[in-house]
Amino acid sequence: MRFLNRKAPPTLQPTGPLIVVDYPRLSPTGIATNTTLVIVGVAFALPLLWLVLAAVDKNADWSIRLPNLTIENFRAVLTAHGLQPFVNSLYLALVTTVVATGLALLSAYTLSRRHVPGKRTVMLLVLFASGLPVTMMLVPIYQIYATLHWLDSRFTTSLFLAASALPFAIWLLKNYIDAVPMELEEAAGIEGAGTLRVLLHVVLPLVLPGLAVAAVFNFISAWGAFVVPLVLDANPDDQPGTVAIYQFLGSHGYIQFGQLAAFSLLFSLPVVVLYLLIARIFRGGFAFGGGVRG
Amino acid sequence: MADVQFEHVYKLFGDHPVVNDLSLDIADGEFLVLLGPSGCGKTTSLRMLAGLERPTYGRIAIGQRTVNALPSKARDVAMVFQNYALYPHKTVRGNLAFGMKLRRVPKAEMNRQLDEVATLLGLKRLLDSRPAELSGGERQRVALGRALLRRPKVFLMDEPLSNLDATLRAQMRAELIRLHTKLNATIVYVTHDQAEAMTMATRIAVMSKGHLAQVGTPQQIYDSPADLFVATFVGLPKMNVVTGRLGSVDNSPVLEVLGRTIRMDPASFVSPNSSSSAEVFVGIRPEDVLCDPGNPQDAIYGDVEVVEPLGSETLVTARCDETTTLVARVPPRTPIAIGDRIRIQINTQHLHLFDKTTQQSLLLPTTSGPVKTWQPEVFAEVRAN
């Protein structure tokens, strides 16, 4: 225990001594925790560092080293493939996001608020389905698509991506909707709002962070989808970025590390932007307190 | 404005009746308070009136029109929730205007009404704030303003003041009374707080375990409780209840209680069902227990166990025998301390009698009270027995 020597802030007019008690700065647990975090952090940062360095290196290979600076890799990638893979990826991701998020909101609202027979079983099935690997279903789905003549189309491919993204989105959104107090909907109902207005004017604004998370998640998973578009859409013009990257590994005989890194970097930009966006959504503007107490 | 009827309304959750045969007529312009402990069915009754729950049996009418099948939005009621239920993403203005927007009130008219209500409730400087930035009292006023702007046939209020601190609650109580007088609105108000019920209600409906125990003006409920539950639920501190015995001396009825015999007016009460000398519960309000610290002569004696000075009055708990304690309400600064032996008198004019099995009141409505020619010294007079 000691007494404060420097002057107290002017807002404070102490009538007695200002007592300061010191707390220990470093504890063994703290050191162990931080060390572990640094090791894990480095493990994650190194591959990213390689990606950035190799993308601008004329003679890129496996190693991490100071690059022989060039933008040739980016130019080569863009001349070889143009922007079409990016456009295709964007198309798949957007359609998937809109379809999956929209349907998930409606399903989650119903499962959260209405009496659904066997609701528990339904929710457990949804949870089970959200963990099911897509590749498992791909052969029968291919059969179905072939029968329906749905193969080789970006739209139908994104419909399957949307369907496979739906379970997780429903599960996520249901938890958000569960947290919206029932009284808010009752109040709106008494004021004269029907189900659709309640959903649009009361529930939707309140689950917006959840909706954004679901949308971004759906977008990113469709953006990164590889096997599904590879199998369902054999049209070379429909190739998304993920399938295009694959060609850097195989079709040219040897691996063009520089171009591979440059393409990967370009391809991951939208994902990075979305993560920044989602962080913003959570940080600012969505403080929904004070509506109900309890 | 409109009147409201509950006609033999039941609400069962599973097999459990939460509301059990509720029949209640609420007049146009009345401030009716549904009073009862938690779980007595008062909130469920209100929610059935709002259209948020369906009655299992029975009819509910607003303005003589059966509303059972109408959804909430078609019932023309406004509700103030215990938790306020403000839309957190809307400003105060947005919260107030939402209902009017739904009803497509013209913009100019909407602004006029909004301005009027905001002025009435002192919300003008808060119109652009969000609920999270408001204090509890302000939120409650927004919720109230939203209800006022609905201009409903009936206002429904579900414990709207219970989340406020004591000072604010008293202030809002006064505001509600003023508002009711001004609007002459029909208000159905649910609370477990008897102070709210007593101060605001034109009539109180006391509920217990799903049943309607008694309906009456606050003073009627307090003065002539219909059964033991109402008697002990309304009134703070609680009414003292002791066991007494009805008998007769010289062919006139007497009540033996606390070792005394009191001559009763035969026209003032009915005999309990079983026999003429049955045991009864005798209820005595704390203000009818009179303490006299001095003069240790003939009377009931009690040993003081608890003294609770409240400033304007003092509550004294005294033990009269192993099974009986009485709580008395005495003037402030009465020199009574824990451990004192005091002399207790009872104002027998306001005694309450209850059947021991049915717990119903045995008193008949009279103006003079149950005791024949009451005098303060009644104990001394009848001690002969």
HADDOCK unambig.tbl for C-alpha pairs under 7 A between the chains (distance, minus, plus):
assign (segid A and resid 183 and name CA) (segid B and resid 85 and name CA) 5.62 0.50 0.50
assign (segid A and resid 184 and name CA) (segid B and resid 85 and name CA) 5.02 0.50 0.50
assign (segid A and resid 184 and name CA) (segid B and resid 86 and name CA) 6.73 0.50 0.50
assign (segid A and resid 184 and name CA) (segid B and resid 87 and name CA) 6.58 0.50 0.50
assign (segid A and resid 187 and name CA) (segid B and resid 85 and name CA) 6.65 0.50 0.50
assign (segid A and resid 189 and name CA) (segid B and resid 72 and name CA) 6.23 0.50 0.50
assign (segid A and resid 189 and name CA) (segid B and resid 73 and name CA) 5.54 0.50 0.50
assign (segid A and resid 190 and name CA) (segid B and resid 72 and name CA) 4.98 0.50 0.50
assign (segid A and resid 190 and name CA) (segid B and resid 73 and name CA) 4.68 0.50 0.50
assign (segid A and resid 190 and name CA) (segid B and resid 77 and name CA) 6.88 0.50 0.50
assign (segid A and resid 190 and name CA) (segid B and resid 78 and name CA) 6.43 0.50 0.50
assign (segid A and resid 191 and name CA) (segid B and resid 73 and name CA) 6.03 0.50 0.50
assign (segid A and resid 191 and name CA) (segid B and resid 78 and name CA) 6.94 0.50 0.50
assign (segid A and resid 191 and name CA) (segid B and resid 99 and name CA) 5.08 0.50 0.50
assign (segid A and resid 192 and name CA) (segid B and resid 73 and name CA) 4.14 0.50 0.50
assign (segid A and resid 192 and name CA) (segid B and resid 99 and name CA) 6.65 0.50 0.50
assign (segid A and resid 192 and name CA) (segid B and resid 102 and name CA) 6.50 0.50 0.50
assign (segid A and resid 193 and name CA) (segid B and resid 73 and name CA) 6.67 0.50 0.50
assign (segid A and resid 193 and name CA) (segid B and resid 102 and name CA) 6.63 0.50 0.50
assign (segid A and resid 202 and name CA) (segid B and resid 87 and name CA) 6.95 0.50 0.50
assign (segid A and resid 205 and name CA) (segid B and resid 89 and name CA) 6.79 0.50 0.50
assign (segid A and resid 206 and name CA) (segid B and resid 89 and name CA) 6.89 0.50 0.50
assign (segid A and resid 288 and name CA) (segid B and resid 88 and name CA) 5.57 0.50 0.50
assign (segid A and resid 288 and name CA) (segid B and resid 89 and name CA) 6.42 0.50 0.50
assign (segid A and resid 289 and name CA) (segid B and resid 88 and name CA) 6.27 0.50 0.50
assign (segid A and resid 289 and name CA) (segid B and resid 132 and name CA) 4.88 0.50 0.50
assign (segid A and resid 290 and name CA) (segid B and resid 88 and name CA) 6.14 0.50 0.50
assign (segid A and resid 290 and name CA) (segid B and resid 131 and name CA) 4.95 0.50 0.50
assign (segid A and resid 290 and name CA) (segid B and resid 132 and name CA) 3.82 0.50 0.50
assign (segid A and resid 291 and name CA) (segid B and resid 84 and name CA) 6.94 0.50 0.50
assign (segid A and resid 291 and name CA) (segid B and resid 85 and name CA) 5.56 0.50 0.50
assign (segid A and resid 291 and name CA) (segid B and resid 86 and name CA) 4.46 0.50 0.50
assign (segid A and resid 291 and name CA) (segid B and resid 87 and name CA) 5.45 0.50 0.50
assign (segid A and resid 291 and name CA) (segid B and resid 88 and name CA) 4.42 0.50 0.50
assign (segid A and resid 291 and name CA) (segid B and resid 131 and name CA) 5.70 0.50 0.50
assign (segid A and resid 291 and name CA) (segid B and resid 132 and name CA) 6.71 0.50 0.50
assign (segid A and resid 292 and name CA) (segid B and resid 83 and name CA) 4.75 0.50 0.50
assign (segid A and resid 292 and name CA) (segid B and resid 84 and name CA) 5.56 0.50 0.50
assign (segid A and resid 292 and name CA) (segid B and resid 85 and name CA) 4.87 0.50 0.50
assign (segid A and resid 292 and name CA) (segid B and resid 86 and name CA) 6.29 0.50 0.50
assign (segid A and resid 293 and name CA) (segid B and resid 83 and name CA) 4.93 0.50 0.50
assign (segid A and resid 294 and name CA) (segid B and resid 83 and name CA) 6.85 0.50 0.50
